[in-house]
Structure formats: structure tokens, C-alpha cells
Amino acid sequence: MDRRVFIQTAGALSLAASARGRSAPSDRGFDPTEQSFASLQHALATGAVTSEALTLAYLERIARLDRHGPEHRSVLSLNPGAVGAARALDAERKAGKLRGPLHGLPILLKDNIETKDPMPTTAGSFALARSLRPADAPLAARLRTAGAIVLGKANLSEWANFRSTRSSSGWSGIGGQTRNAYARERNPSGSSAGSGVAAAASFCAGAVGTETNGSILSPSSLNGLVGLKPTVGLVSGKGVVPISPRQDTAGPMCRCVADAAVLAAAMAERALGFGAHGSDLEAFRLQGVRIGAMPVPKGAHPDTSRLYTAARSALTKEGAVIVDLKPPPAFDELDEPELEALLFEFKAAINDYLATLDPSQVEVKTLADLIAFNRAHADEELVVFGQEIFEMAEAHGPLSDPAYLKALATLQRAADTDGLASLLSQGIEVLLAPSNGPAELIDPVWGDRRGGGWSQIAGAAAIAGFPSLTVPAGLVSDLPVGITLVGNRNQDGLLLQVARGYERATSARVPPHLMV
């Protein structure tokens, strides 16, 4: 199926559902742009808008700016049941039943997260274009229980950016190339590219992405968002197309810290950890918090360095104690063992996942089948980049292989014991570094260059399962960059508190100006 046909068909289903129940004329003018969860809930509570009208407003904005106009291609499919779900939540509100701070808010999920709606879970690949699932992933079910509306599925780097060594972030066979919310010619970063662009462009109240290494933090940083990669295990990974169960996690991608905190709490299987500072996000102050500052990475843009210096000054002014740290030598050992481990883990995990799918909908059952499918459909799947990583993974053995066990042991030591744990053991509560950026140009020939000074602590946090977060720090040539925070395992709440303290002091996020 041609990608245009897939997207237009999915969109038509939702728009047809919308047309069956248009809201009163007084609702039609509501503008959801840049509105936080709190401001949207105030509008719903006061009757300024209904959830149904809010859902229609996002659908109109997607049609006008994502499918047409600047055509950012961030939304892969729309949920034909979204308007009906909104109407039902309006009825609950009218009856005095509120599920929580997400009640009636439309959320987009990355299209590697299963839902029971009549939308396939594709990972961006035509191989899964008809993969309808009978139940929600636990994280999606939790969001729905909390009152969220599943508005649709977001485009992504196909197979969560684990197919090619020269991939162009944000490209998938089904969805085409997602484009940065701030500049269409710029890379949106991946793999949660669609989630990042859609949240930044106010195509939804908030979005959910997934990360194995960088796939929440990087697109959040390059699209001016708050992105939280939770402690691995805090959010259930069941029902998410896998790369590595050891590293994979879903997390929130939002326009402000408070929204990210609400979304994270709704998805989490247990309470967020807040450390010794209490659990109140707004009452928290940075006074006395010990922050370990990493140096600016090589390759960072000079203006990124300038913004990092300004961020440090803002934190100090708020009372935080900044301690300069150096990256431990163990960080230099991470790259090769991580790829080696992920190749083993992906082969095992994707074979297990594919075996659970309905054979009447999905013909591929193994990674070898996927490789053959892509070769047979090269004019749709191999038009921008190849599948070298797939082929490398297929050549690997089982998880009992000594090479895998050796790589895993190296990662556990270098990322955790001799890495993050050694830094945080120095009386440090949170680590600080520049996030990557500004965004490079989209380059389908060379693929991502991955420049901009990606911090080693973010990569180590992904490998070791520690929580990490990016929060906007300002613009470089009208393109957003952020700062990265990393904390101890199960201290996700503390990261959100520190990010909120910084956000409150700086108001550094600048919204995108979408050009029609």
C-alpha cells in the first residue's frame, strides 16, 4: 500500500467520525495552541470548550498544518474513535465524574505502542501495516483509565531507528520524512520524531515517545520540549515493539514540565521517586540541591555552550550548588559493547514479538522474514536507507552467547558502577550537561551525522536504566536546544522538580512559528 493511501485512509476514518457529531458553533473557535494541561482543564471546567470540540480543534490543526500546508508528517494515523471517546468523557464530566488531570485531553502515541483502536501498530514499516492489536499496551490502558483520549499514532524513525547505520531520523516507509517543528528542512531527530514534532506544534495536548538510547531526549531537545526517559521498568514495556527490553522505555514529551509530570505519573506502574525534597512539584525550590555539571562535549555549537553557561548561572542564582565533574574514563568503553548487546537483544526480542502477531494480518514471523520482506518491497522500504543493522543482528546468536554476556558485563560496569554511580556517589543529587543540537539539515544521502555534542551521561543513563530528562534552554539560530539532567534510579520525580525549578527561573522555551 502506498504511504499516501495509508495516511489518507486512516485520516478519512477519523474525519468521517468527526463529521457525524460537530460541536456547537460557540466551540469551533477554540485555539489549543501552546496550552498546558492545566489551562486546557480550566477551559473544560468552565465550559469554554468541550473535549469533543478540543479533539476536533486538534484534528483541524493536524489537517491544516501536518497533512497539508507545511506538511510536517508527524502524525501517522488518526483514531476514528477519538471523537466518540471525547463525547463520552464530556458526559462523564457533566455527571460529575472526573478521572484526573488527563480527563478529556487528546494524546498522541508513537506508532510502536499497541492500542485496541482500529489503527495498526506499524513501527513505520509496511511489514506491520495491517497489524491490529486486540488490547491496549498497559501504558496506553493506564492513560485511558486516567481519562486521556488516544487521538492517534505518531510517525517515527522506522523500527525505532534500529534498521540502518545511515538512517535519516524521522523517516518511515509508511509515514515518509517527519520534519522539524521549527524548520522543515531540519532533522526532527529520532526515533520519536513524530511525537516530538506533534507535541511542539500543538497537534495534541501531549505525546508519548519511546527510547532505547536518545529517542526521547534527542527529539525533545531539537523540538523545544521537555522529554523524560523514565527509570527502566517504571513504565511497562509490554505491548511496545521492542529493540531491547533491558533498555527500552516509554516516556512523556510535552511543552512544559508540569505536563510531563502528569503524563509520567499516569503511565507509571508505581509512584515517581522524589528523593529527600518532598513530592510537590510547584513548592520545590533549588536551594541547596547539589548538581554535578559535566563539561561541554566536543563538537557542541559555540552558542550551545553559551546557553549552557547561562543555564548554570540560572541554577546557581536559584540556590543550587554546582560542582564541576569530569566524565569517568569508563564512558569511553560504552559504544561498541552497547551495539553488540543491542544486536543480540533485538534479534531475540523482535522474533518473540513477531511470533505473537496475527498471521492473517502479518506475514513476517522472524527477523529473517523482515529482511526478506524489505528486499521484496525495496521500492517502498529501501528507498532512503538500507537495513544493515537488521542484517548484523540476524548474524548474531542467542542471548547465551559468550560474546553477549561479555558485552553486557562491560556495559553494567562502565555505564553504572564505574560510570553514573561513581559520579552520583560524590554527594551529587543530579547530573547536568548540554543536550544535543541545534538540529542538522535532513540528509537522505549520508543520513544523520548526530552532531551537536550529545552528552555521554545521557547515553550512559540509557544503557544503565537511570532516568534522564531534557528541558528547553533557548534557541541557537532560531533552533531549540536544551539541557540534560540525569539522576539515580527511581528518582524520576526529583529530575522533574529540578527541571521545573529551572523552567520557572528561565522560561526558556520559545514556541515554533509554523509557516503555512
C-alpha positions in Angstrom: 0.0 0.0 0.0 1.3 3.4 -0.9 2.2 5.6 2.1 -0.2 8.4 0.9 -3.1 5.9 0.6 -2.4 4.6 4.1 -2.3 8.0 5.7 -5.3 9.4 3.8 -7.3 6.3 4.6 -6.6 6.5 8.3 -7.2 10.2 8.3 -10.5 9.8 6.5 -11.8 7.4 9.1 -11.2 9.9 11.8 -12.6 12.9 10.0 -15.7 11.0 9.0 -16.3 10.1 12.6 -15.7 13.8 13.4 -18.3 15.0 10.9 -21.0 12.8 12.4 -21.1 14.9 15.6 -20.0 18.5 15.1 -19.9 20.7 18.1 -22.0 23.9 18.7 -20.7 26.9 16.8 -19.5 28.6 20.0 -17.0 25.7 20.5 -15.4 26.0 17.0 -13.1 28.9 17.6 -11.2 27.3 20.5 -7.4 27.5 19.9 -5.4 24.8 21.7 -2.0 26.1 20.6 0.6 26.1 23.3 -2.0 25.4 26.0 -0.9 23.3 29.0 -2.8 20.5 30.6 -3.8 22.9 33.4 -5.1 25.6 31.0 -7.0 23.1 29.0 -8.6 21.6 32.1 -9.6 25.1 33.2 -11.2 25.7 29.8 -13.1 22.4 30.1 -14.1 23.0 33.7 -15.5 26.5 32.8 -17.3 25.4 29.7 -15.1 27.4 27.4 -14.7 24.2 25.4 -15.7 20.6 25.4 -13.4 17.6 25.0 -15.2 16.9 21.7 -14.5 20.4 20.4 -11.0 20.2 21.7 -10.4 16.9 19.8 -11.9 18.5 16.7 -9.6 21.5 17.1 -6.5 19.3 17.1 -7.8 17.3 14.1 -8.3 20.5 12.2 -4.8 21.7 13.1 -3.3 18.3 12.0 -5.2 18.5 8.7 -4.2 22.1 8.1 -0.5 22.0 9.2 0.6 18.4 9.3 -1.2 16.8 6.3 -1.2 20.0 4.2 0.4 23.4 4.5 3.9 22.9 5.8 3.3 19.1 5.9 5.4 18.1 8.8 4.2 14.5 8.6 4.4 13.9 12.3 1.0 12.1 12.6 0.9 8.6 11.0 -2.7 7.7 11.7 -5.8 9.1 13.4 -8.1 7.2 15.7 -11.6 7.0 14.3 -12.9 6.5 17.8 -11.3 9.7 19.2 -14.3 12.0 18.8 -16.7 9.4 20.3 -14.3 8.9 23.3 -14.3 12.6 23.8 -18.0 12.8 23.7 -18.2 10.1 26.4 -15.7 11.9 28.6 -17.8 15.1 28.2 -20.8 13.1 29.5 -18.7 11.9 32.5 -17.7 15.4 33.3 -21.3 16.6 33.1 -22.2 13.8 35.5 -19.5 14.9 38.0 -17.1 12.1 37.3 -13.6 13.2 36.6 -10.8 10.7 36.2 -7.9 13.0 36.9 -5.8 15.7 35.3 -5.9 14.0 31.9 -9.7 13.8 31.7 -10.7 14.6 28.1 -7.2 15.5 26.8 -6.1 14.2 23.4 -2.8 12.4 23.4 -0.7 11.0 20.6 1.3 7.8 21.0 4.3 6.8 19.0 3.3 4.1 16.4 5.3 1.3 18.1 2.8 1.3 21.1 -0.2 -1.0 20.7 -3.7 0.2 21.2 -7.0 -1.6 20.8 -8.3 1.1 18.4 -8.8 0.4 14.7 -5.3 1.7 14.0 -2.4 -0.7 13.2 0.8 -0.7 15.3 3.3 -0.4 12.5 6.7 0.8 13.8 6.6 2.7 10.5 7.0 -0.4 8.4 4.8 -1.8 5.6 5.5 -5.2 7.1 3.2 -4.3 10.0 0.8 -2.1 8.0 -2.2 -4.4 8.9 -1.2 -5.3 12.5 -4.3 -4.5 14.5 -4.0 -5.5 18.2 -6.8 -6.7 20.4 -5.8 -4.9 23.5 -4.0 -1.7 24.7 -0.4 -1.8 25.8 -0.5 -1.4 29.6 0.8 2.2 29.3 -2.0 3.0 26.9 -4.6 1.4 29.1 -3.3 3.4 32.1 -3.6 6.6 30.1 -7.2 5.8 29.0 -8.1 5.0 32.6 -6.7 8.4 33.6 -9.1 10.0 31.1 -6.8 10.6 28.1 -8.1 10.3 24.6 -5.9 8.4 22.2 -6.0 10.9 19.3 -3.8 8.8 17.0 -0.3 7.4 16.3 2.8 9.5 15.6 5.3 8.9 12.9 8.7 7.6 13.9 12.1 6.6 12.6 11.2 3.2 11.2 11.8 0.3 13.6 12.7 2.9 16.2 15.9 3.8 14.2 17.4 0.3 14.5 17.4 -0.7 10.8 20.3 1.2 9.2 23.7 2.8 10.0 22.8 5.6 7.7 19.2 6.3 8.7 17.5 9.7 8.3 15.8 10.3 11.6 12.0 10.7 11.3 11.7 8.7 8.1 9.5 5.6 7.8 8.3 3.6 4.9 4.6 4.3 5.7 4.9 7.9 7.0 7.7 9.4 4.9 10.0 12.1 6.4 8.9 13.9 9.5 10.1 17.5 9.5 11.3 19.6 12.5 8.7 21.8 14.0 11.0 24.8 13.9 12.4 24.4 10.4 11.0 22.0 7.8 14.5 21.4 6.2 15.9 20.4 9.6 16.2 17.0 11.2 13.5 16.3 13.8 15.7 13.7 15.4 14.6 10.2 16.3 13.3 7.8 16.8 10.3 9.6 18.5 10.4 12.2 15.8 6.6 12.4 15.2 5.8 12.6 18.9 8.3 15.4 19.3 7.1 17.5 16.3 3.4 16.9 17.1 3.8 18.0 20.7 5.9 21.0 19.8 3.4 22.1 17.1 0.4 21.7 19.3 -1.2 18.8 17.3 -2.1 17.2 20.6 -2.1 18.1 24.3 1.0 16.0 24.8 2.7 12.9 23.3 4.3 9.7 24.3 7.6 8.5 22.8 9.9 5.6 23.5 13.7 5.4 24.0 16.4 2.8 23.8 19.2 5.4 23.6 18.3 9.0 22.9 15.0 8.6 21.2 13.0 10.7 23.7 15.7 13.1 24.8 17.1 14.0 21.4 13.8 14.8 19.5 12.6 16.6 22.6 15.7 18.8 22.7 15.6 19.5 19.0 11.9 20.4 19.0 11.9 22.6 22.1 10.2 20.1 24.5 10.5 18.6 28.0 11.2 14.9 27.5 11.6 12.4 30.3 13.2 9.0 29.8 12.0 7.2 33.0 13.9 4.7 35.0 13.6 1.5 33.0 10.8 -0.6 34.5 8.8 2.4 35.8 6.6 2.2 32.7 5.6 -1.2 31.4 7.2 -2.2 28.1 4.6 -4.8 27.3 2.8 -4.1 24.0 5.6 -1.9 22.6 7.5 -3.1 19.6 10.9 -3.9 21.1 14.6 -3.3 20.5 16.0 -4.2 23.9 13.8 -5.0 26.9 16.9 -4.1 29.0 17.0 -0.5 27.8 13.6 0.2 26.2 11.1 2.6 27.9 8.3 4.9 27.0 8.1 8.4 28.4 6.3 11.8 28.1 7.2 14.5 25.5 5.5 17.8 26.5 5.7 21.5 26.2 6.2 22.1 29.9 7.5 20.2 32.9 4.1 20.0 34.8 2.5 18.3 31.8 5.4 15.8 31.6 5.0 15.0 35.3 1.3 14.4 34.9 1.8 12.1 31.9 4.6 10.2 33.5 2.6 9.6 36.7 -0.4 8.3 34.7 1.8 5.8 32.7 3.9 4.7 35.6 3.4 1.3 37.3 4.5 2.8 40.7 4.9 6.3 42.2 7.6 8.6 40.9 10.6 8.9 43.2 11.2 12.4 44.6 14.1 11.9 47.0 14.5 14.0 50.1 12.8 17.1 48.8 9.1 16.1 49.1 6.9 15.4 46.2 5.3 18.8 45.5 6.4 20.0 42.0 5.5 23.6 42.5 6.6 24.0 46.1 10.1 22.6 45.3 13.0 25.1 45.3 16.5 24.5 44.0 18.1 25.9 47.2 20.9 23.6 48.3 20.4 21.0 45.6 23.8 19.6 44.6 24.2 19.4 40.8 27.2 17.8 39.2 28.0 19.7 36.0 29.6 17.9 33.1 31.8 19.8 30.7 30.6 20.9 27.3 31.1 17.9 24.9 33.4 18.2 21.9 31.6 19.2 18.8 29.0 21.3 20.6 27.9 24.5 18.8 29.5 27.6 20.4 26.1 29.1 21.1 25.0 25.8 22.8 28.0 26.3 25.1 26.8 29.9 25.8 23.3 28.7 26.7 24.8 26.0 28.9 26.7 28.7 30.8 23.6 30.7 31.2 21.7 27.6 32.4 24.4 27.0 35.1 24.1 30.6 36.2 20.3 30.4 36.4 20.6 27.3 38.6 23.2 28.9 40.8 21.0 32.1 41.2 18.2 29.8 42.4 20.4 28.4 45.1 21.7 25.2 43.6 25.2 24.1 44.4 27.1 23.4 41.1 30.0 21.0 41.3 32.2 20.6 38.2 32.8 17.0 37.3 34.8 15.2 34.6 33.4 12.2 32.6 34.8 9.0 34.1 37.2 7.1 31.7 34.7 4.2 31.7 32.3 6.2 29.5 34.8 5.7 26.6 34.2 2.0 26.7 30.4 2.1 26.0 29.8 2.4 22.3 31.0 -0.9 20.8 29.6 -3.1 23.7 26.3 -1.4 23.5 25.8 -2.0 19.8 26.9 -5.6 20.3 24.5 -6.2 23.1 21.6 -4.5 21.3 22.2 -6.7 18.2 21.7 -9.8 20.3 18.8 -8.4 22.2 17.0 -7.1 19.2 17.1 -10.4 17.3 15.7 -12.2 20.3 13.1 -9.6 21.2 11.8 -9.0 17.7 11.5 -12.7 17.0 9.5 -13.1 20.2 7.3 -10.1 19.3 6.6 -11.1 15.7 5.6 -14.6 16.9 2.7 -13.0 18.8 1.1 -11.3 15.9 -1.9 -12.5 13.9 -0.7 -14.4 10.9 -3.7 -13.3 8.9 -2.5 -9.7 9.3 1.3 -10.0 9.4 3.2 -12.4 7.2 6.6 -11.9 8.8 7.4 -14.1 11.8 11.1 -13.6 12.2 13.8 -11.0 11.7 15.0 -13.1 8.7 11.4 -12.7 7.3 11.6 -8.9 7.8 14.9 -8.7 5.9 13.3 -10.7 3.0 10.2 -8.5 3.1 12.2 -5.3 2.8 14.1 -6.7 -0.1 10.9 -7.8 -1.8 9.4 -4.3 -1.2 12.6 -2.3 -1.8 10.7 0.4 -3.8 8.8 1.3 -0.6 11.2 0.3 2.2 14.7 0.7 0.9 14.3 3.9 -1.0 16.1 6.2 1.6 18.4 3.9 3.5 19.2 0.2 3.9 18.9 -2.5 6.6 22.5 -3.1 7.7 21.6 -3.3 11.3 18.9 -5.9 10.6 21.4 -8.0 8.8 24.1 -7.6 11.5 21.5 -8.6 14.2 20.4 -11.7 12.1 24.0 -12.9 12.1 24.1 -12.9 15.9 23.4 -15.9 18.1 21.2 -16.4 21.2 21.4 -14.5 24.5 23.5 -17.3 26.0 26.4 -16.5 23.6 29.6 -15.6 25.5 30.1 -12.5 23.3 26.7 -11.2 24.5 27.5 -11.9 28.1 30.9 -10.2 27.8 29.3 -7.1 26.3 26.6 -7.0 28.9 29.1 -7.2 31.7 31.1 -4.3 30.2 28.0 -2.2 30.0 26.9 -2.8 33.5 30.4 -1.9 34.8 31.2 1.1 32.6 27.7 2.7 32.5 26.7 2.1 36.1 29.3 1.1 38.7 32.3 2.9 37.2 30.1 5.5 35.4 27.0 7.2 36.7 27.1 5.6 40.1 30.6 6.8 40.6 29.6 10.4 39.7 26.5 10.4 41.8 28.3 9.0 44.8 30.2 12.2 45.2 27.4 13.9 47.2 25.7 14.7 43.9 21.9 14.5 43.5 21.5 15.3 39.8 23.9 15.5 36.9 23.8 18.3 34.3 25.0 18.6 30.7 24.1 20.3 27.5 21.6 18.4 25.4 22.4 17.9 21.7 21.6 20.4 19.0 20.8 22.6 17.2 19.2 20.4 14.5 21.2 19.5 11.5 19.8 19.5 7.9 17.9 16.5 6.8 20.3 14.4 4.7 18.9 11.3 3.0 22.3 10.6 1.3 24.6 10.5 4.4 21.9 10.0 7.0 22.1 11.5 10.5 25.5 13.0 11.4 24.5 13.0 15.1 26.4 16.2 15.8 25.8 18.9 18.3 27.6 17.5 21.3 25.5 14.6 22.6 26.4 14.2 26.2 27.9 10.9 27.4 25.8 11.0 30.6 22.5 10.6 28.6 23.9 7.6 26.8 25.1 6.1 30.0 21.7 6.7 31.6 20.0 4.9 28.7 22.3 1.9 29.0 22.2 1.6 32.8 18.4 2.3 33.0 18.8 5.6 35.0 16.2 8.3 34.5 17.2 11.3 32.3 15.4 14.4 31.2 15.8 17.3 28.8 14.3 20.8 29.3 14.5 23.8 26.8 17.4 26.2 27.3 16.8 28.6 24.4 17.4 29.0 20.7 20.5 28.8 18.5 19.8 30.4 15.2 16.1 30.0 15.9 16.5 26.3 16.6 15.9 24.9 20.1 18.5 23.3 22.3 18.1 22.0 25.9 19.9 20.9 29.0 20.1 17.3 30.2 19.5 16.1 33.7 20.3 12.6 34.9 19.5 11.2 38.4 19.7 8.0 40.3 17.4 5.1 39.5 13.8 5.7 40.7 14.5 9.5 41.2 12.4 10.5 38.2 10.3 12.9 40.3 13.5 14.7 41.5 14.5 15.3 37.9 11.1 16.8 37.2 11.4 19.0 40.2 14.9 20.3 39.2 13.6 20.8 35.7 10.6 22.7 36.9 12.8 24.9 39.1 15.0 25.7 36.1 11.9 26.3 33.9 10.3 28.6 36.4 13.5 30.7 36.6 14.2 31.0 32.9 11.0 30.5 30.8 13.5 29.5 28.1 11.1 27.7 25.7 10.2 29.6 22.6 7.3 28.1 20.6 7.7 27.3 16.9 6.2 29.5 14.2 4.6 27.1 11.8 4.6 28.6 8.3 1.6 27.8 6.1 
